[in-house]
Amino acid sequence: MKKLYKNLPAFLFAGFLAVMMILFLVLPKLKTSSTEKRNLAQAPELTYDKLLSGEFRDSFEKYVSDQLPGRNFWVGLAAYYSVAIGNNGANGIYMGSDGYLINDPQDMRELDFNMGIIDEFAENTDVPCTVLIAPSTGYICSDKLPALHLPYEDDEYFSGFGDILTHADFCDVRDAFKKAYSDGHQIYYKTDHHWTACGAYIAYCQLGEKLGYTPHKESDYEITSYPGFYGTTYSGSGLWLNPSDDIEIWDNHANDKSVKTAITVDGKTTEQDDMFYYAHLDEDDKYPVYLDGNNPITVITNSKADSDKKLLVVKDSFAHSLVPFLADHYAEIVMVDLRYYTEKPVSQLISEEKIDQVLFVYSIDNLGIDDRISFLE
């Protein structure tokens, strides 16, 4: 009996492995993970070349990891264990206070180079260019960070932008964001890296002086809040017990019958009479409710805009919740995402569309690692 008790842990572990193996074999394989918001690895094809090169081994390990029975539980357990032993931010995401999940400081290896490309583009075009860079969440919401964290050097980077941008106008939103945040406004989502609709509205107000329009008052919008939004930082953290965010739609009903959105992907264009794609609110990823998410080129027209100007927005996904505010002031807005857009040079697009102004909208985190801006011409 004593020997049985001595070997009991080994028997239990062996039994656990057997149960996990059986479950792995009999359970259906999932194609996507709703919590991690990504496609899961599927069974790899076994060929002689892949076996010899080691590709099959690597793919099979990824397949087993992604299809592990109870994967969400094990990922979450590992994440909370890391936090418990003081290794907060092990997945590149800090577990902050008040439910905030914040990306750690990102690699800025491409930042100065990309800003130089933007300034060179502004120098070579006759159209006035404005640049708006969203600060990092950790910089604005620094009081939510854990006691031990890497430094967020946004002030140093932003101070250098003035030296680089000699041909483009720079819209610095740091002070406005800090004031709004200190006044109790939620500028960034707690479970996502994007700014909220409120943060986008503050950026829109700051842009008014640079682009030459008078911003609407907050009271001009009907604000509707939708619960259950889990964003990218939640998906990458494994901290599944964090509460969800609310995602807001700020709708100026003066545009209800005048605004049209056209999205072109692979030469095919789809249109709708709205800037908000409400069907996405029923999906795991709700952020594409703003202008249907990432697409190569999106055109928004407003027949009742307060000017006949055309604006080109070269952007990352931070622009998606900002552009609906800008649409009040432009007869046409053309949005281009250089990560997907390959149709023609941007300079040619400016000429053909008779663009009056160009606006660059990026988060500092994305701009620091983006390798597609070099294709700007």
N, C-alpha and C positions, 0 to 999 in steps of 0.2 A: 504493500500500500504506500509506504514511504517513497519507494522508487517511482510509483505512479504519479504522486504529487510532485516529485522532483522534475519529472518529464512533462508535466501538464502544460506549461507554457509552450513547449515545442509542439505538442499535439494540437493545442489551440491555434497556434500560428499556421501549422500545416493545414488544419481544417479551414482556416480563414482563406488561405491561398487557393485551396480546392474550390471553395464556394465562389470566390472571385473569378476563377477560371471558367467554372460552369456558367456563371452569369454572363461573362464576356462572350462565350460561345453561343448562348441561346437568346440573349436579348437583341432586339433590333438595333441596328447601327444608325445613329443620328447623323443628319447632314449638316445641321447648324446648331450653335449654342445661343440661346436667346439671352442668357446672362452675359456671356462674353462677346456677343454680337460679332460672330465670325463663323466662317465655314470650318467644319471639323474634317480632319484627315480621314480618307476612306482607304479601304484595303488596297495596297499597292499591287501592281502587276509584277509577277515573278518572271523575269527573263534571265538568261545566262549572263548577258552584259551587265545588267543591273546588280546581279548577285556578285559578279566578279569585281565590280567597281566599288561596292559598298553602298550604292544608292538604295538598294532594296532594304538593307539593314536599317539605314537611317529613316527611310519612309515607314518601315514597319514599326519602329520605335515610336514615331510620331503618331501612327495609327492607334497603337495600343494605348498611348497616353491620352489621346483625344476621346477614345471610345471606352475608357475605363468605367466600369459600373459605379454609379454614384459620384461621377467626376466633380460635380459642383460641390458636394460635401467635402471631398478631399482637397480641392483647391481652396475652399474657404477655411478649412482647418489649418492648412499650411500658412495662409495669410495671417490669420489671427494668432497662430503660434509665433510667427515672426514678430508681430507687434508685441506680444506678451514677453518675449525675451529681449526686447529693446531694439530690435532690428526694424524699426518703422521706416517705410520707404523701400523695402527690399524689392518690390516690383516696380520701382520707379514712381510710386505714388504714395504720398504721405497720408496717414490717417490723422486728420486734424480735429479740432474741437468743433462742436455745433454741427456735426454731420458732414463737414467738408472733407472731400477727397481731392488732394491737390498734387498735380504733377511736380516732381522735383525739378530743379533748374535744368534746362535742356542744353544740349551742345550747340554753341553759337558759331561753329566753324565757318559757316557760309554767310554770316550776318553782314559784315562789312562789304564783302564781295557783292552780295545781292543788292545792297543799298547803292553801291557804285553802279551796277547795271541799270538800276532804275533811274539814277541821276543822268547817266549817259543817254538813256532813252529820252528823258525830258529835254536834254540839250539838243537832241537831233529832231525834235518835233516842234511844229509851230503852235501846238495846242497846249494851253497851260495844264500843268500836272500838279496834283496834290497827293501827299502820302499820309496815310493814317495807320499807325501801328498800335495794336492792342497790347497793353502791358500784360505780364504774366499774372495768373491768379495768386500765386504765392507772394508776389510783390504787393498787390493791392490788399489782399486778405492776410497780411503777415501775422496778425494776432491770432489766426486760426491754426497756425503751423505748430507742430510739436516742438518741444524745447530744443531738441537737437535736429538740425536740418542744414543743408547746404545753403550758401548765400545766394540770394536773388539780386543780380547786378543790373537791374533795369535802368537805374539812374545813370550808371556809367555808360551803358549802351545808348540810351536816349540822348545824353549829352553829346555823344559823338556823331549823332545823326546830323546835327547842324553843320558840322564840318564837311560831311560827305555830300549832303544835298545842297548843292550850290545852284541848281537849275530847276528844282522842284520845291513847292511850298510844303512845309511840314505841319501837320495838325497834331499837337501834343495834348493828349487827353489825360495825362497823369494827375494833374491837380484837380480837375473836375471829377475824376473817378474817386480820388481819395476823399474829397469833400462829401460826395454822395454816399460813399461807403460809411464814412464816419457819422453821417446823418441817419444811418439805419437802412439804406437801400441795398438790396441784394444785386450786386453788379455782375457776379459770376455764379453759375450753377454750382451746387455742392457736389453733384455726381458727374459733372461734365466739364470739359476744358473751355467751352465757349462762354462768352458773355451772355447774360440774360437779355430779354427784350428791353428791360429797363436800362441795362448797360448800353445796348445798341441805341436807345433813344438819347442817352446822354452824349454818346459819340456823334449822333446826328445833330444835336444842338451845337456842339463844338464846331462841326463842319460848316455850319451856316455862314459864319464870317469868312471862312476861307473860300467857299464856293459861291457865295453871293446870294443866298436865299434867307428868308426869315422863317425860323423853325416854328412849327405849330406848337401850341400849348398842350400839355398832357391831357387837359380836359377835352381836347378835340377828338380823343380816341376812346372807343369802347374797348375796355380791357377784359378779356375772358381768360380765366385760368383753367388749365387742364392738369389733373394730378397724374401720378404714376410714371414720371419721366426718369429713367435711369440712363445716364450718359456714358461717355467713353471712359472716364476715370473710374467709375463704378465697375464697368466691364473688365478693365485691366487690373483691378485691385484685388479681387477675390474676397473683398469685405462685404459679403452679401447681406449682412444685417443692417447696413446703413439705410436710412429711410430715403424715399424717392424725392425728387424735385417736383414742383409745379412748372409747367411750361405755359407761357402767356402769348396770346395774340392781341396785338394792339391794332385795332382796325379803325381806319378813318372812313366812315360810311359815305363820305362825299365822293369816294372813288368807286363805289360799288358797281356802277354801270359804265365806267369810263376806262378802267384798267384792264389790259389784256397781257397775258404772259405766254410767250412762245419759247419752247425749249427744243434745241436741235441736237440730236445724238445720231452719229453715223449717217448723216445726210437726211434723216427723217425728223420732221418738225411736228410737235403737238402743241395745241393751244388750249387755254382756258381763260374765262373771264374773272380771274382772281389771282392774287399773289400767294395765297395760302392754300396748301394742298392737304385738306383736312383728313383725307383717308389715312395719312401717315400717323395720325393720332391713335389709331387702333393697332399700330405695329409696335414691335419691340423698340425700334429706333424712331423716336418722335421728332427729332430735330429737322428732318426733311419737310416738315409742315411748312417751313419757310422756303418757298421757291423750289420745292421738290429736290433739295439737296444738291450734291455735286454733279454738275453737268458741264460739257465743254463750252457751250455758249447759250445764254439765256437773254431774251429781249423782252423788256417790259415797256409797253406804250400806255400813255395816259392822255386821252383826248381832252381832258379838262385840267391839265397841268397849268401851273401859274407862269410858265414860260414855254417857249418853243425850242429850248436848248436840248442837245443830245449829250449824254454823259456815257463815257466808257469806264467800266469798273473792272480793273484787273485785280484778282482777289483769291483768297482762300475762303473757307466756309464761314468765317466770321462775318463776311459781307451779307450772308443770307438773311439774317434778321435785321440788318441795317438798311438794305436797299428798299424794302417796303415803305420806310419813312421818306427816303429820297424821292420816291416815285411821285410824290405830290408836286415836285418842283421841276420835273423834266418831262418833255413830251415823249422822250425815248431814253431808256437806259439799256445799254448793251453790257452784259456781264461775261467776262472771259476767265476761265480757269486754266492756267497754263499747264496744269498737271494732266489735262485731258485734251486741250485744244491744240490741233495741229493743222487746221484748214488753210490758213494764210497768215502772213506776218501781221502783227498787230498794227504796224504803221500803215499797211495797206487797208486794213479794216477801218482805221481812223479816216483815211481819205475817202473810201467808198461810202461810208455811213455819214460823212460830214459831221464828225464828232466835234463838239465845242469844248469839252473839258474831259480830262482823264483823272480818275481817282484810283489810287492803289490802296487796297485794304488787306492787311495781313496781321496775324498775331505774331508777336516777337518770337514765340516758340517755333512756329512754322517757318518764318523767314530765316531763322537761324540754321535750318537744315535743308531748306528747299533747294533742289538741284535743277529745277526746271526754269527758273527765272533767267538763266543764261540764254534761253531761246527767245527772249524778248527782243524784238527788232521791228 
